[in-house]
Amino acid sequence: QVQLVQSGGGSVQAGGSLRLSCAASGNSLSYKCMGWFRQAPGKEREGVATIYIGYDRNYGSTYYSDSAKGRFTISQDNTTYTLDLQMDNLKPDDTAVYFCAAGPLLLFDCRRPRSGAFAYWGQGTQITVSS
């Protein structure tokens, strides 16, 4: 079993920055892909960024949604099992509940994140960006 506990987030004005962290515990061999999703009111959950952490040559390969490219940075510390999302130049459209997730995805699927493919989820964190 894997547990994901999120921290960070909050409220910020447009143009500001926030950082989310996700501490993983449990069987780290249960997942090869970690990522961040978000869900705004009335919208489907969407993948924002993922990182492949399988023990092969593709370790560290990342994916970003079009809206996140150039503004968000995903990183993972393999010694502390912590997943971070640095969010810069935030926009009001970034307002949503953000979730960290992990799953036994191969690289191909990790770079095309679907929420249904991830087995483990954090508790969710509200991010509010005001104009």
C-alpha positions as CSV (number, residue, x, y, z in Angstrom):
1,Q,0.0,0.0,0.0
2,V,1.1,3.5,-0.7
3,Q,0.1,6.7,1.1
4,L,0.5,10.2,-0.4
5,V,0.3,13.2,1.9
6,Q,0.2,16.7,0.3
7,S,1.4,20.0,1.7
8,G,1.8,23.5,0.5
9,G,-0.5,25.5,-1.7
10,G,-2.9,28.3,-0.7
11,S,-3.9,31.6,-2.3
12,V,-1.8,34.0,-4.4
13,Q,-2.3,36.9,-6.8
14,A,-1.9,36.4,-10.5
15,G,1.8,36.3,-11.4
16,G,2.8,34.9,-8.0
17,S,4.3,31.5,-7.2
18,L,3.4,28.5,-5.1
19,R,4.9,25.2,-4.3
20,L,3.2,21.9,-3.7
21,S,4.8,18.9,-2.0
22,C,3.7,15.3,-1.8
23,A,5.3,12.9,0.7
24,A,5.0,9.2,-0.3
25,S,5.3,6.3,2.0
26,G,4.7,2.6,1.7
27,N,5.9,0.3,-1.1
28,S,7.8,2.5,-3.5
29,L,8.1,-0.4,-6.0
30,S,4.3,-0.2,-6.5
31,Y,4.6,2.8,-8.8
32,K,6.8,4.0,-11.6
33,C,5.0,7.3,-12.4
34,M,4.1,10.2,-10.2
35,G,2.2,13.3,-11.1
36,W,0.0,16.2,-10.4
37,F,-3.6,16.6,-11.4
38,R,-6.1,19.4,-10.9
39,Q,-9.8,19.7,-10.9
40,A,-11.7,23.0,-11.2
41,P,-15.4,23.3,-10.3
42,G,-17.5,21.7,-12.9
43,K,-14.5,20.4,-14.9
44,E,-12.9,17.0,-15.3
45,R,-9.7,16.1,-13.5
46,E,-6.8,16.9,-15.8
47,G,-3.1,15.9,-15.7
48,V,-0.8,18.9,-15.2
49,A,2.6,17.3,-14.9
50,T,4.1,13.8,-14.5
51,I,7.5,12.3,-13.9
52,Y,8.6,8.8,-14.7
53,I,10.6,7.2,-11.9
54,G,11.1,3.7,-13.1
55,Y,14.6,2.3,-12.6
56,D,15.7,2.4,-16.3
57,R,17.2,4.9,-18.7
58,N,14.0,6.9,-18.9
59,Y,14.1,7.8,-15.2
60,G,13.3,11.5,-14.8
61,S,11.3,11.9,-18.0
62,T,8.7,14.5,-17.6
63,Y,5.4,15.5,-19.1
64,Y,3.6,18.9,-18.9
65,S,0.2,19.9,-20.1
66,D,0.2,22.8,-22.5
67,S,-1.1,25.1,-19.8
68,A,1.7,24.2,-17.5
69,K,4.6,24.3,-19.9
70,G,7.1,27.0,-19.1
71,R,5.5,27.9,-15.8
72,F,5.4,24.7,-13.7
73,T,8.3,22.4,-12.8
74,I,7.8,18.9,-11.4
75,S,10.6,17.2,-9.4
76,Q,11.0,14.1,-7.4
77,D,13.5,13.3,-4.7
78,N,14.3,9.6,-4.7
79,T,15.9,9.7,-1.3
80,T,13.0,11.3,0.6
81,Y,10.3,10.0,-1.8
82,T,8.9,13.5,-2.1
83,L,7.2,14.9,-5.2
84,D,7.1,18.6,-5.7
85,L,5.4,21.0,-8.1
86,Q,6.8,24.5,-8.4
87,M,4.2,26.8,-9.9
88,D,5.3,30.2,-11.2
89,N,3.5,33.0,-13.0
90,L,0.2,31.7,-11.8
91,K,-3.0,32.7,-13.5
92,P,-6.6,32.7,-12.3
93,D,-7.3,29.8,-14.6
94,D,-4.9,27.7,-12.4
95,T,-7.4,27.9,-9.6
96,A,-8.4,24.3,-8.7
97,V,-7.9,21.5,-6.3
98,Y,-4.6,19.9,-7.0
99,F,-3.9,16.2,-6.3
100,C,-0.7,14.2,-6.4
101,A,-0.9,10.7,-7.7
102,A,1.2,7.7,-8.3
103,G,0.7,4.5,-10.4
104,P,2.4,1.6,-12.0
105,L,2.5,3.2,-15.4
106,L,5.1,2.6,-18.0
107,L,6.7,5.6,-19.7
108,F,4.3,5.7,-22.6
109,D,1.3,6.1,-20.3
110,C,3.1,8.3,-17.8
111,R,3.5,10.9,-20.6
112,R,-0.2,10.7,-21.5
113,P,-1.7,10.8,-18.0
114,R,-5.3,9.6,-17.4
115,S,-6.6,9.9,-13.9
116,G,-8.1,6.4,-14.1
117,A,-4.6,4.9,-14.6
118,F,-3.3,6.1,-11.2
119,A,-3.8,3.9,-8.2
120,Y,-2.8,6.2,-5.4
121,W,-3.9,9.7,-4.6
122,G,-3.2,12.5,-2.2
123,Q,-5.9,14.3,-0.2
124,G,-6.1,17.3,-2.5
125,T,-5.0,20.9,-1.9
126,Q,-6.9,24.1,-2.9
127,I,-5.0,26.6,-5.1
128,T,-6.7,29.9,-5.6
129,V,-5.2,32.6,-7.9
130,S,-6.9,36.0,-7.8
131,S,-6.7,38.5,-10.6
